[in-house]
């Protein structure tokens, strides 16, 4: 299937560069562009892309507010948001992940890194683009979460079986289904099933959200290995 991409950035030159790169691939295409958050939300509702590549700093509604609007819209549950950032605004990135963003990458990303990131987020299996390390994610999500939200996450953890909790920890550390299967001596399909059950019980859109919950609740404490 062709991955449908929406580009949201106030820099026209960057959008044009990304469009040329993405449209050059047989397995993905740019379906729309947006110059600010409002346009991004409207275009996402109109075109239903698989992935929105979203800049955080834009005039009017910024990328953070736009991400929140997209991710809380039940009709857009299949759309994933990939955040563009310079890694200079840690709190914004943490908040973007909490409201539903599926990952982030730097604006200086290489061509192959961008394409890999779009495919990764569209698949919903791996966590981030190569430009963003798991250790960096751990740093971002360590920023305190409102008490009510944290309490809800703790309560949801109690609904997991021991195996689902074990699989969730491995997924949050960045392991693929195949790696989880090898570590636990189960099939990749069984590993995938446990991951998806954990996501459903915790109301997580994807594996990025499992990482957020794992660190917010203290299920993981130290930074995972790079």
Backbone as a chain_set.jsonl record, in Angstrom:
{"seq": "XXXXXXXXXXXXXXXXXXXXXXXXXXXXXXXXXXXXXXXXXXXXXXXXXXXXXXXXXXXXXXXXXXXXXXXXXXXXXXXXXXXXXXXXXXXXXXXXXXXXXXXXXXXXXXXXXXXXXXXXXXXXXXXXXXXXXXXXXXXXXXXXXXXXXXXXXXXXXXXXXXXXXXXXXXXXXXXXXXXXXXXXXXXXXXXXXXXXXXXXXXXXXXXXXXXXXXXXXXXXXXXXXX", "coords": {"N": [[0.835, -1.198, 0.0], [0.383, 2.305, -0.63], [1.924, 4.83, 1.246], [0.371, 7.569, 2.557], [1.124, 10.933, 2.855], [1.124, 13.938, 4.756], [2.45, 17.169, 4.747], [3.401, 19.48, 7.139], [4.556, 22.547, 7.662], [5.958, 25.779, 8.142], [7.894, 26.628, 6.448], [8.263, 26.988, 3.178], [10.213, 26.112, 1.379], [11.373, 23.929, 2.66], [9.174, 22.195, 2.78], [8.824, 21.765, 0.05], [11.191, 20.464, -0.592], [11.001, 18.125, 0.955], [8.697, 17.065, -0.213], [9.512, 16.462, -2.858], [11.379, 14.484, -2.295], [9.863, 12.499, -0.964], [7.853, 11.932, -2.857], [9.378, 10.741, -4.742], [9.586, 8.14, -4.102], [8.328, 4.844, -4.539], [6.549, 3.779, -2.737], [5.26, 5.735, -1.268], [3.503, 8.898, -1.003], [2.937, 12.452, -1.221], [0.065, 13.939, -0.087], [-0.98, 16.359, 0.649], [-0.249, 19.753, 1.764], [0.601, 21.989, 4.458], [0.802, 25.188, 5.999], [0.587, 26.023, 8.564], [-0.658, 25.236, 11.891], [-3.509, 25.234, 11.963], [-4.203, 24.863, 9.251], [-3.073, 22.377, 8.953], [-4.653, 20.685, 10.564], [-7.173, 20.93, 9.325], [-6.55, 19.996, 6.735], [-5.761, 17.411, 7.326], [-8.13, 16.254, 8.215], [-9.521, 16.368, 5.87], [-8.011, 14.915, 3.941], [-7.176, 12.577, 5.2], [-4.476, 11.416, 5.825], [-1.868, 8.893, 6.146], [0.387, 9.5, 7.581], [1.381, 12.441, 9.255], [3.764, 14.818, 8.83], [4.974, 16.935, 11.054], [5.825, 20.188, 11.895], [6.882, 21.832, 14.893], [7.088, 24.558, 15.586], [5.156, 26.926, 14.335], [3.304, 29.624, 12.801], [0.321, 31.117, 14.301], [-1.886, 28.554, 15.163], [0.201, 26.277, 16.679], [2.413, 23.428, 16.039], [2.181, 21.665, 18.172], [-0.378, 22.098, 19.323], [-1.873, 21.463, 17.072], [-1.198, 18.775, 16.726], [-2.339, 17.687, 19.049], [-5.051, 18.174, 18.505], [-5.475, 16.587, 16.249], [-4.842, 14.009, 17.198], [-6.728, 13.557, 19.179], [-9.031, 13.299, 17.807], [-11.342, 10.988, 17.059], [-12.035, 10.05, 14.562], [-9.739, 10.233, 13.188], [-8.056, 8.279, 13.983], [-6.384, 6.497, 12.698], [-4.357, 7.971, 11.679], [-0.974, 8.953, 11.937], [1.325, 11.025, 13.719], [4.323, 12.616, 13.043], [6.799, 14.336, 14.546], [8.597, 17.291, 13.74], [11.608, 18.716, 14.809], [14.164, 20.716, 16.41], [15.301, 19.693, 18.582], [15.573, 21.451, 20.664], [13.62, 22.16, 22.368], [12.652, 20.686, 24.768], [10.437, 20.304, 26.526], [8.206, 20.795, 24.898], [8.415, 18.691, 23.071], [8.048, 16.486, 24.763], [5.409, 16.959, 25.58], [4.133, 16.755, 23.126], [4.469, 14.031, 22.542], [2.969, 12.973, 24.622], [0.362, 13.768, 23.974], [-0.122, 12.242, 21.805], [1.638, 12.056, 19.597], [3.703, 10.131, 17.396], [6.423, 9.971, 17.277], [9.636, 11.601, 16.708], [11.866, 13.692, 14.757], [14.915, 15.315, 13.704], [15.208, 18.49, 11.983], [17.378, 18.546, 10.389], [17.633, 16.096, 9.312], [18.866, 13.329, 7.385], [18.187, 12.288, 3.992], [17.587, 9.497, 3.732], [17.018, 8.965, 6.384], [14.682, 10.432, 6.878], [12.817, 9.169, 5.169], [12.88, 6.594, 6.223], [11.863, 7.141, 8.75], [9.214, 7.959, 8.201], [8.174, 5.587, 7.131], [8.503, 3.932, 9.35], [6.842, 5.098, 11.328], [4.405, 4.953, 10.006], [4.028, 2.215, 9.916], [3.728, 1.642, 12.584], [5.123, -0.001, 14.266], [7.963, 0.081, 15.068], [9.737, 2.575, 17.032], [11.012, 5.238, 16.677], [12.6, 7.607, 14.43], [15.907, 7.125, 13.095], [17.351, 9.365, 13.91], [16.601, 10.1, 16.442], [17.361, 9.114, 19.63], [16.676, 6.416, 21.934], [17.406, 7.026, 24.507], [17.13, 9.776, 24.562], [14.383, 10.066, 24.345], [13.679, 9.004, 26.825], [14.638, 11.004, 28.485], [12.965, 13.141, 27.749], [10.339, 12.249, 28.439], [10.591, 12.106, 31.114], [9.913, 14.449, 32.248], [7.751, 15.878, 34.629], [4.4, 14.648, 34.858], [0.958, 15.705, 34.912], [-0.797, 15.015, 37.967], [-3.321, 13.673, 37.902], [-3.376, 12.47, 35.375], [-1.161, 10.785, 35.54], [-1.996, 9.101, 37.608], [-4.131, 7.806, 36.392], [-2.77, 6.361, 34.45], [-1.259, 4.631, 36.062], [-3.328, 3.117, 37.199], [-4.311, 1.859, 34.935], [-2.209, 0.187, 34.312], [-2.511, -1.883, 36.083], [-4.329, -3.522, 34.888], [-3.002, -5.096, 33.133], [-1.719, -8.295, 32.2], [0.828, -10.427, 33.642], [2.557, -11.293, 31.617], [1.907, -9.483, 29.548], [2.795, -7.125, 30.702], [5.511, -7.662, 30.865], [6.173, -7.884, 28.156], [5.5, -5.322, 27.352], [7.45, -3.763, 28.646], [9.757, -4.573, 27.275], [9.086, -3.726, 24.707], [8.915, -0.989, 25.157], [11.539, -0.465, 25.634], [12.505, -0.423, 23.161], [12.67, -2.706, 21.614], [12.036, -4.838, 18.826], [9.217, -6.78, 17.553], [10.219, -9.228, 16.753], [12.61, -9.38, 18.195], [11.628, -9.335, 20.806], [10.23, -11.723, 20.799], [12.341, -13.55, 20.545], [13.707, -13.149, 22.954], [11.825, -13.948, 24.854], [11.165, -16.439, 24.077], [8.956, -16.996, 22.381], [6.551, -16.828, 19.68], [6.883, -14.395, 16.998], [4.364, -13.454, 16.231], [2.825, -13.945, 18.512], [4.134, -12.224, 20.26], [3.547, -9.775, 19.051], [0.774, -9.783, 19.383], [0.548, -9.591, 22.194], [1.693, -7.055, 22.574], [-0.152, -5.421, 21.244], [-2.433, -5.92, 22.743], [-1.675, -4.808, 25.175], [-1.41, -2.14, 24.369], [-4.093, -1.601, 23.736], [-5.376, -1.896, 26.249], [-4.16, 0.147, 27.654], [-4.874, 2.309, 26.257], [-3.192, 3.307, 24.267], [-1.927, 4.821, 21.373], [0.158, 3.875, 19.803], [3.471, 2.333, 19.768], [5.139, 4.348, 20.668], [3.608, 5.652, 22.557], [3.477, 3.681, 24.478], [6.052, 3.783, 25.499], [6.045, 6.324, 26.692], [4.103, 5.917, 28.727], [5.345, 3.847, 30.151], [7.582, 5.11, 31.297], [6.381, 7.252, 32.666], [4.912, 5.961, 34.631], [6.832, 4.729, 36.078], [7.529, 2.18, 35.436], [9.678, 1.751, 33.84], [12.829, 2.981, 34.722], [15.546, 3.874, 34.394], [17.573, 5.304, 31.738], [17.222, 3.745, 28.603], [19.478, 1.582, 26.772], [21.565, 2.952, 24.142]], "CA": [[0.0, 0.0, 0.0], [1.112, 3.573, -0.669], [1.815, 5.634, 2.457], [-0.086, 8.912, 2.223], [1.806, 11.839, 3.774], [0.805, 15.366, 4.77], [3.575, 17.955, 5.243], [2.986, 20.701, 7.826], [5.723, 23.347, 8.034], [5.791, 27.123, 7.605], [8.961, 26.885, 5.492], [7.85, 26.436, 1.881], [11.33, 25.426, 0.757], [11.518, 22.623, 3.307], [8.062, 21.359, 2.316], [9.081, 21.388, -1.341], [12.275, 19.481, -0.579], [10.448, 16.867, 1.467], [7.735, 16.538, -1.195], [10.271, 15.843, -3.95], [12.001, 13.272, -1.779], [8.831, 11.496, -0.678], [7.178, 11.542, -4.103], [10.296, 9.95, -5.569], [9.495, 6.755, -3.642], [7.172, 4.124, -5.074], [5.626, 3.342, -1.687], [4.666, 6.853, -0.525], [3.173, 10.091, -1.778], [2.443, 13.594, -0.465], [-1.311, 14.214, -0.503], [-1.339, 17.741, 0.967], [0.712, 20.535, 2.533], [0.009, 22.992, 5.34], [1.794, 26.157, 6.451], [0.395, 26.285, 9.992], [-1.411, 24.193, 12.567], [-4.914, 25.21, 11.537], [-4.261, 24.231, 7.943], [-2.718, 20.966, 9.117], [-5.813, 19.975, 11.1], [-8.201, 20.905, 8.279], [-6.097, 19.133, 5.648], [-5.755, 16.029, 7.817], [-9.516, 15.792, 8.209], [-9.975, 16.244, 4.477], [-7.262, 13.936, 3.156], [-6.943, 11.361, 5.987], [-3.17, 10.833, 5.516], [-1.361, 7.89, 7.077], [1.387, 10.168, 8.42], [1.546, 13.897, 9.177], [5.087, 15.292, 9.255], [4.506, 18.169, 11.686], [6.756, 21.092, 12.569], [6.311, 22.343, 16.135], [7.013, 26.022, 15.583], [4.472, 27.501, 13.187], [2.464, 30.76, 13.213], [-1.055, 30.768, 14.629], [-1.876, 27.293, 15.902], [1.484, 25.619, 16.469], [2.346, 22.002, 15.775], [1.767, 20.951, 19.375], [-1.837, 22.176, 19.392], [-2.41, 20.725, 15.932], [-1.039, 17.35, 17.028], [-3.359, 17.341, 20.038], [-6.361, 18.178, 17.841], [-5.538, 15.422, 15.35], [-4.782, 12.751, 17.945], [-7.923, 13.326, 19.989], [-10.157, 13.112, 16.89], [-11.516, 9.551, 16.882], [-12.12, 9.736, 13.137], [-8.373, 10.264, 12.643], [-7.282, 7.34, 14.798], [-5.406, 5.783, 11.877], [-3.307, 8.91, 11.272], [0.154, 9.085, 12.853], [2.007, 12.318, 13.634], [5.771, 12.581, 13.209], [7.158, 15.703, 14.891], [9.867, 17.87, 13.316], [12.124, 19.577, 15.857], [15.614, 20.904, 16.473], [15.676, 19.136, 19.883], [15.887, 22.541, 21.583], [12.443, 22.467, 23.18], [12.354, 19.39, 25.353], [9.097, 20.226, 27.099], [7.259, 20.694, 23.805], [8.477, 17.343, 22.524], [7.413, 15.605, 25.739], [3.965, 17.174, 25.525], [3.652, 16.219, 21.861], [4.382, 12.586, 22.69], [1.866, 12.653, 25.529], [-0.951, 13.954, 23.347], [-0.357, 11.237, 20.784], [2.622, 11.981, 18.513], [4.296, 8.803, 17.306], [7.87, 10.063, 17.274], [10.137, 12.878, 16.233], [13.165, 13.685, 14.106], [15.452, 16.656, 13.528], [15.036, 19.09, 10.662], [18.585, 18.305, 9.614], [17.655, 14.668, 9.008], [19.28, 12.927, 6.044], [17.083, 11.8, 3.165], [17.232, 8.132, 4.105], [16.44, 9.006, 7.726], [13.302, 10.9, 6.774], [11.999, 8.124, 4.558], [12.778, 5.501, 7.197], [10.99, 7.601, 9.826], [7.834, 7.916, 7.711], [7.782, 4.174, 7.042], [8.451, 3.405, 10.709], [5.637, 5.606, 11.988], [3.238, 4.422, 9.297], [3.881, 0.808, 10.305], [3.312, 1.588, 13.988], [5.821, -1.078, 14.953], [9.122, 0.611, 15.764], [9.412, 3.773, 17.787], [11.46, 6.535, 16.217], [13.559, 7.677, 13.346], [17.27, 6.932, 13.606], [17.916, 10.599, 14.45], [16.205, 10.277, 17.843], [17.731, 7.943, 20.411], [15.764, 6.043, 23.008], [17.825, 7.739, 25.711], [16.571, 11.114, 24.475], [12.977, 9.911, 24.69], [13.603, 8.826, 28.27], [14.849, 12.325, 29.069], [11.791, 13.957, 27.506], [9.155, 11.813, 29.173], [10.857, 12.216, 32.549], [9.3, 15.693, 32.714], [6.572, 15.494, 35.415], [3.074, 14.625, 34.239], [-0.09, 16.04, 35.877], [-1.113, 13.92, 38.878], [-4.501, 12.914, 37.471], [-3.0, 11.641, 34.23], [-0.256, 9.742, 36.03], [-2.794, 8.154, 38.386], [-4.9, 7.006, 35.434], [-1.833, 5.426, 33.828], [-0.952, 3.607, 37.062], [-4.495, 2.246, 37.33], [-4.406, 1.055, 33.726], [-1.168, -0.846, 34.368], [-3.02, -3.015, 36.877], [-5.158, -4.386, 34.047], [-2.135, -5.928, 32.305], [-1.247, -9.571, 32.736], [2.272, -10.425, 33.87], [3.211, -11.4, 30.32], [1.721, -8.227, 28.829], [3.682, -6.142, 31.331], [6.863, -8.031, 30.463], [6.309, -7.518, 26.751], [5.45, -3.867, 27.276], [8.757, -3.242, 29.041], [10.68, -4.809, 26.18], [8.682, -2.842, 23.605], [9.266, 0.372, 25.555], [12.999, -0.351, 25.533], [12.818, -0.286, 21.751], [12.833, -3.985, 20.936], [11.034, -5.192, 17.817], [8.475, -7.999, 17.879], [11.113, -10.371, 16.56], [13.549, -9.399, 19.326], [10.856, -9.728, 21.988], [9.949, -13.15, 20.645], [13.575, -14.295, 20.815], [14.026, -13.04, 24.379], [10.829, -14.643, 25.666], [10.967, -17.753, 23.467], [7.598, -17.073, 21.866], [6.545, -16.475, 18.268], [6.697, -12.962, 16.741], [2.934, -13.16, 16.205], [2.385, -13.876, 19.904], [4.695, -10.979, 20.807], [2.749, -8.684, 18.494], [-0.54, -9.832, 20.028], [0.686, -9.054, 23.554], [1.924, -5.616, 22.461], [-1.409, -4.766, 20.862], [-3.352, -5.994, 23.887], [-1.216, -3.8, 26.133], [-1.779, -0.845, 23.811], [-5.545, -1.437, 23.848], [-5.733, -1.703, 27.654], [-3.599, 1.414, 28.124], [-5.361, 3.351, 25.352], [-2.019, 3.859, 23.591], [-2.078, 4.815, 19.921], [1.234, 3.106, 19.195], [4.543, 1.973, 20.67], [5.668, 5.562, 21.278], [2.813, 5.909, 23.752], [3.878, 2.693, 25.491], [7.264, 4.315, 26.128], [5.617, 7.42, 27.568], [3.439, 5.343, 29.902], [6.318, 3.068, 30.905], [8.406, 6.014, 32.1], [5.515, 8.036, 33.553], [4.458, 5.137, 35.749], [7.964, 4.155, 36.792], [7.765, 0.807, 35.001], [11.095, 1.871, 33.466], [13.405, 4.075, 35.498], [16.785, 4.404, 33.833], [17.586, 5.465, 30.294], [17.548, 2.513, 27.906], [20.744, 1.676, 26.049], [21.496, 3.496, 22.794]], "C": [[0.873, 1.254, 0.0], [0.856, 4.353, 0.614], [1.482, 7.065, 2.055], [0.403, 9.894, 3.282], [1.294, 13.263, 3.624], [1.985, 16.096, 5.392], [3.08, 19.248, 5.856], [4.219, 21.442, 8.329], [5.56, 24.723, 7.421], [6.896, 27.495, 6.617], [8.637, 26.194, 4.158], [8.977, 25.645, 1.225], [11.524, 24.04, 1.354], [10.406, 21.68, 2.866], [8.325, 20.872, 0.894], [10.167, 20.32, -1.417], [11.768, 18.121, -0.127], [9.486, 16.236, 0.463], [8.467, 15.822, -2.328], [10.848, 14.507, -3.508], [10.97, 12.156, -1.599], [8.163, 11.002, -1.958], [8.082, 10.732, -5.033], [10.258, 8.469, -5.204], [8.221, 6.094, -4.169], [6.124, 3.824, -4.017], [5.042, 4.477, -0.863], [4.432, 8.047, -1.424], [2.685, 11.195, -0.855], [1.057, 13.951, -0.982], [-1.731, 15.652, -0.232], [-0.208, 18.408, 1.73], [-0.044, 21.546, 3.382], [1.115, 23.894, 5.859], [1.64, 26.533, 7.912], [-0.49, 25.185, 10.589], [-2.857, 24.094, 12.142], [-5.069, 24.507, 10.197], [-3.982, 22.736, 8.048], [-3.914, 20.143, 9.593], [-6.891, 19.834, 10.033], [-7.811, 19.929, 7.169], [-6.086, 17.663, 6.069], [-7.164, 15.458, 7.816], [-10.033, 15.584, 6.794], [-9.309, 15.079, 3.758], [-6.993, 12.615, 3.878], [-5.596, 10.701, 5.661], [-2.803, 9.747, 6.524], [-0.394, 8.528, 8.067], [1.347, 11.669, 8.169], [2.942, 14.222, 9.681], [4.88, 16.718, 9.733], [5.636, 18.956, 12.348], [6.099, 21.603, 13.841], [6.1, 23.842, 16.055], [6.428, 26.537, 14.281], [3.601, 28.655, 13.675], [1.031, 30.325, 13.479], [-1.076, 29.55, 15.522], [-0.559, 26.576, 15.631], [1.303, 24.111, 16.294], [1.896, 21.184, 16.957], [0.247, 20.927, 19.494], [-2.48, 21.391, 18.249], [-2.317, 19.221, 16.158], [-2.103, 16.887, 18.008], [-4.73, 17.238, 19.385], [-6.527, 16.952, 16.951], [-5.65, 14.127, 16.153], [-6.006, 12.507, 18.823], [-9.171, 13.149, 19.133], [-10.285, 11.619, 16.584], [-11.578, 9.154, 15.416], [-10.748, 9.718, 12.471], [-7.468, 9.301, 13.39], [-6.197, 6.619, 14.002], [-4.25, 6.678, 11.431], [-2.236, 9.026, 12.348], [0.833, 10.429, 12.638], [3.486, 12.148, 13.952], [6.242, 14.019, 13.379], [8.525, 16.092, 14.333], [10.35, 18.831, 14.396], [13.633, 19.715, 15.746], [16.172, 20.358, 17.788], [16.01, 20.214, 20.913], [14.743, 22.828, 22.553], [11.915, 21.178, 23.785], [10.919, 19.271, 25.853], [8.046, 20.076, 26.01], [7.229, 19.281, 23.229], [7.798, 16.361, 23.452], [5.9, 15.734, 25.677], [3.387, 16.607, 24.23], [3.505, 14.705, 21.925], [3.199, 12.208, 23.565], [0.517, 12.794, 24.858], [-1.15, 13.037, 22.152], [0.624, 11.174, 19.633], [3.336, 10.633, 18.554], [5.817, 8.811, 17.292], [8.324, 11.42, 16.803], [11.494, 12.704, 15.574], [13.607, 15.122, 13.896], [15.264, 17.165, 12.115], [16.256, 18.875, 9.774], [18.725, 16.832, 9.222], [18.109, 14.408, 7.566], [18.081, 12.332, 5.299], [16.633, 10.407, 3.574], [16.578, 8.088, 5.483], [14.996, 9.44, 7.713], [12.397, 9.804, 6.239], [11.809, 6.95, 5.508], [11.825, 5.876, 8.324], [9.525, 7.528, 9.409], [7.345, 6.471, 7.654], [7.611, 3.57, 8.433], [7.164, 3.816, 11.406], [4.383, 5.06, 11.327], [2.968, 2.981, 9.696], [3.413, 0.663, 11.741], [4.037, 0.535, 14.792], [7.034, -0.584, 15.729], [8.781, 1.983, 16.328], [9.744, 5.072, 17.076], [12.32, 6.444, 14.974], [14.952, 7.482, 13.917], [17.86, 8.175, 14.253], [17.605, 10.796, 15.927], [16.506, 9.02, 18.636], [16.71, 7.673, 21.501], [16.126, 6.768, 24.306], [17.232, 9.145, 25.741], [15.09, 11.09, 24.816], [12.818, 9.791, 26.204], [13.756, 10.163, 28.983], [13.604, 13.184, 28.928], [10.616, 13.543, 28.386], [9.372, 11.824, 30.676], [10.296, 13.504, 33.126], [7.986, 15.356, 33.404], [5.261, 15.631, 34.649], [2.042, 15.019, 35.296], [-0.53, 14.824, 36.688], [-2.271, 13.05, 38.386], [-4.156, 11.972, 36.323], [-2.117, 10.487, 34.662], [-1.027, 8.676, 36.793], [-3.592, 7.235, 37.467], [-4.008, 5.971, 34.767], [-1.47, 4.3, 34.78], [-2.103, 2.617, 37.189], [-4.615, 1.325, 36.118], [-3.371, -0.066, 33.725], [-1.66, -2.087, 35.104], [-3.874, -3.966, 36.05], [-4.311, -5.325, 33.182], [-1.824, -7.253, 32.991], [0.263, -9.475, 32.932], [3.029, -10.478, 32.554], [3.094, -10.109, 29.529], [2.623, -7.134, 29.388], [5.133, -6.389, 30.904], [7.133, -7.619, 29.016], [6.315, -6.008, 26.584], [6.795, -3.25, 27.617], [9.757, -3.403, 27.902], [10.365, -3.905, 24.982], [9.085, -1.404, 23.906], [10.766, 0.604, 25.515], [13.452, -0.283, 24.08], [12.986, -1.574, 20.991], [11.706, -4.228, 19.942], [10.291, -6.448, 18.265], [9.359, -9.233, 17.757], [12.091, -10.499, 17.729], [12.853, -9.815, 20.613], [10.596, -11.231, 21.961], [11.171, -13.985, 20.996], [13.909, -14.29, 22.301], [13.086, -13.877, 25.243], [10.514, -16.049, 25.153], [9.49, -17.956, 23.115], [7.649, -16.701, 20.388], [6.388, -14.959, 18.106], [5.218, -12.574, 16.727], [2.384, -13.047, 17.619], [2.895, -12.596, 20.556], [3.869, -9.783, 20.338], [1.375, -8.627, 19.156], [-0.484, -9.238, 21.424], [0.888, -7.535, 23.526], [0.622, -4.895, 22.173], [-2.448, -4.841, 21.983], [-2.977, -4.967, 24.94], [-1.597, -2.403, 25.654], [-3.27, -0.583, 23.974], [-5.946, -1.145, 25.292], [-5.272, -0.346, 28.182], [-4.037, 2.59, 27.26], [-4.199, 4.071, 24.687], [-2.182, 3.746, 22.087], [-1.046, 3.923, 19.259], [2.329, 2.859, 20.221], [5.182, 3.197, 21.329], [4.923, 5.865, 22.576], [3.118, 4.894, 24.855], [5.128, 3.167, 26.226], [6.907, 5.421, 27.12], [5.025, 6.862, 28.86], [4.427, 4.583, 30.777], [7.171, 3.956, 31.803], [7.567, 6.842, 33.074], [5.146, 7.248, 34.803], [5.599, 4.519, 36.542], [8.239, 2.7, 36.442], [9.197, 0.684, 34.481], [11.651, 3.095, 34.157], [14.626, 4.689, 34.846], [16.669, 4.507, 32.329], [17.966, 4.16, 29.635], [18.838, 2.667, 27.137], [20.556, 2.228, 24.657], [21.798, 2.401, 21.796]], "O": [[1.968, 1.258, 0.563], [-0.292, 4.521, 1.024], [2.223, 7.695, 1.301], [0.134, 9.714, 4.47], [1.06, 13.738, 2.512], [2.473, 15.695, 6.449], [2.414, 20.037, 5.186], [4.852, 21.023, 9.298], [5.074, 24.84, 6.296], [6.843, 28.565, 6.011], [8.729, 24.972, 4.04], [8.728, 24.623, 0.586], [11.808, 23.084, 0.633], [10.656, 20.502, 2.607], [8.078, 19.709, 0.572], [10.072, 19.385, -2.211], [12.065, 17.097, -0.742], [9.46, 15.015, 0.306], [8.094, 14.715, -2.715], [10.811, 13.524, -4.248], [11.181, 11.021, -2.027], [7.935, 9.804, -2.126], [7.612, 10.117, -5.989], [10.829, 7.637, -5.909], [7.166, 6.725, -4.234], [4.95, 3.634, -4.337], [4.388, 4.221, 0.148], [5.071, 8.197, -2.466], [2.084, 10.914, 0.182], [0.885, 14.233, -2.168], [-2.713, 16.13, -0.8], [0.674, 17.743, 2.272], [-1.177, 21.915, 3.073], [2.227, 23.438, 6.127], [2.459, 27.276, 8.451], [-0.999, 24.322, 9.874], [-3.383, 22.994, 11.975], [-5.949, 23.664, 10.024], [-4.572, 21.93, 7.329], [-4.161, 19.046, 9.093], [-7.457, 18.756, 9.853], [-8.634, 19.133, 6.716], [-6.369, 16.779, 5.262], [-7.364, 14.299, 7.453], [-10.882, 14.726, 6.553], [-9.976, 14.332, 3.041], [-6.621, 11.632, 3.237], [-5.574, 9.538, 5.259], [-3.361, 9.692, 7.62], [-0.353, 8.154, 9.24], [1.288, 12.117, 7.024], [3.269, 13.935, 10.833], [4.639, 17.616, 8.926], [6.314, 18.455, 13.245], [4.883, 21.789, 13.872], [5.035, 24.339, 16.421], [7.106, 26.582, 13.255], [3.199, 28.671, 14.838], [0.572, 29.306, 12.963], [-0.369, 29.503, 16.528], [-0.235, 26.295, 14.477], [0.192, 23.589, 16.386], [1.295, 20.124, 16.787], [-0.349, 19.877, 19.734], [-3.504, 20.735, 18.436], [-3.241, 18.478, 15.826], [-2.701, 15.826, 17.83], [-5.49, 16.316, 19.679], [-7.6, 16.351, 16.908], [-6.455, 13.254, 15.827], [-6.29, 11.362, 19.175], [-10.251, 12.881, 19.659], [-9.421, 11.049, 15.917], [-11.21, 8.033, 15.064], [-10.602, 9.253, 11.341], [-6.251, 9.485, 13.426], [-5.199, 6.18, 14.572], [-3.272, 6.19, 10.866], [-2.548, 9.178, 13.529], [0.91, 10.919, 11.511], [3.852, 11.607, 14.995], [6.104, 14.831, 12.465], [9.488, 15.332, 14.436], [9.582, 19.677, 14.854], [14.293, 18.925, 15.071], [17.354, 20.529, 18.086], [16.655, 19.928, 21.922], [14.886, 23.651, 23.458], [10.881, 20.652, 23.375], [10.262, 18.254, 25.629], [7.094, 19.314, 26.173], [6.163, 18.74, 22.936], [7.052, 15.492, 22.998], [5.187, 14.732, 25.716], [2.291, 16.047, 24.227], [2.528, 14.154, 21.419], [2.502, 11.232, 23.285], [-0.393, 12.015, 25.142], [-2.219, 13.04, 21.542], [0.475, 10.321, 18.758], [3.546, 10.067, 19.627], [6.435, 7.746, 17.295], [7.504, 12.295, 16.527], [12.186, 11.71, 15.794], [12.787, 16.04, 13.907], [15.171, 16.385, 11.167], [16.174, 19.006, 8.553], [19.808, 16.381, 8.848], [17.78, 15.164, 6.652], [17.092, 11.926, 5.911], [15.439, 10.16, 3.743], [15.689, 7.271, 5.725], [14.17, 8.892, 8.444], [11.331, 9.544, 6.797], [10.722, 6.378, 5.594], [11.065, 5.034, 8.804], [8.684, 7.079, 10.188], [6.23, 6.17, 8.08], [6.688, 2.791, 8.668], [6.479, 2.986, 12.003], [3.408, 4.739, 12.007], [1.812, 2.569, 9.804], [2.77, -0.328, 12.086], [3.61, 0.204, 15.898], [7.123, -0.811, 16.936], [7.678, 2.491, 16.129], [8.87, 5.919, 16.886], [12.71, 5.363, 14.532], [15.152, 7.66, 15.119], [18.778, 8.064, 15.065], [18.277, 11.58, 16.599], [15.956, 7.96, 18.339], [15.981, 8.565, 21.933], [15.248, 7.085, 25.109], [16.874, 9.651, 26.805], [14.593, 11.987, 25.497], [11.926, 10.404, 26.791], [13.075, 10.422, 29.975], [13.219, 13.879, 29.868], [9.972, 14.389, 29.007], [8.437, 11.576, 31.437], [10.206, 13.652, 34.344], [7.174, 14.623, 32.839], [5.046, 16.587, 33.903], [2.227, 14.701, 36.471], [-0.625, 13.722, 36.148], [-2.199, 11.823, 38.452], [-4.59, 10.82, 36.301], [-2.293, 9.354, 34.215], [-0.753, 7.485, 36.648], [-3.716, 6.038, 37.726], [-4.429, 4.836, 34.542], [-1.38, 3.143, 34.369], [-1.877, 1.41, 37.277], [-4.974, 0.155, 36.252], [-3.627, -1.148, 33.197], [-1.266, -3.208, 34.779], [-4.118, -5.099, 36.467], [-4.844, -6.248, 32.566], [-1.685, -7.317, 34.213], [0.898, -8.543, 32.439], [4.033, -9.787, 32.388], [4.063, -9.677, 28.903], [3.153, -6.314, 28.638], [5.88, -5.453, 30.62], [8.19, -7.073, 28.7], [7.058, -5.476, 25.76], [7.236, -2.314, 26.95], [10.514, -2.482, 27.599], [11.271, -3.386, 24.329], [9.541, -0.683, 23.018], [11.217, 1.741, 25.379], [14.637, -0.106, 23.799], [13.404, -1.554, 19.833], [10.557, -3.863, 20.192], [10.682, -7.1, 19.234], [9.26, -10.164, 18.556], [12.363, -11.605, 18.196], [13.415, -10.559, 21.417], [10.727, -11.916, 22.976], [11.055, -15.01, 21.667], [14.343, -15.304, 22.848], [13.506, -14.449, 26.249], [9.692, -16.759, 25.732], [8.869, -18.948, 23.499], [8.703, -16.296, 19.896], [5.822, -14.304, 18.98], [4.861, -11.48, 17.165], [1.575, -12.165, 17.905], [2.171, -11.955, 21.318], [3.535, -8.897, 21.124], [0.872, -7.544, 19.455], [-1.364, -8.467, 21.806], [0.325, -6.815, 24.35], [0.324, -3.872, 22.79], [-3.252, -3.923, 22.147], [-3.848, -4.328, 25.532], [-2.055, -1.576, 26.443], [-3.671, 0.53, 24.313], [-6.759, -0.254, 25.542], [-5.917, 0.24, 29.052], [-3.628, 3.727, 27.494], [-4.211, 5.295, 24.556], [-2.538, 2.682, 21.581], [-1.343, 3.278, 18.253], [2.147, 3.138, 21.407], [5.712, 3.093, 22.436], [5.525, 6.279, 23.566], [3.024, 5.219, 26.038], [5.251, 2.976, 27.436], [7.408, 5.446, 28.245], [5.398, 7.284, 29.954], [4.36, 4.661, 32.004], [7.452, 3.594, 32.946], [8.005, 7.103, 34.194], [5.076, 7.804, 35.9], [5.371, 3.864, 37.559], [9.078, 2.054, 37.07], [9.846, -0.347, 34.656], [11.006, 4.143, 34.174], [14.727, 5.913, 34.756], [15.799, 3.892, 31.713], [18.93, 3.518, 30.052], [19.258, 3.794, 26.872], [19.513, 2.011, 24.039], [21.793, 2.646, 20.59]]}, "num_chains": 1, "name": "protein.A"}
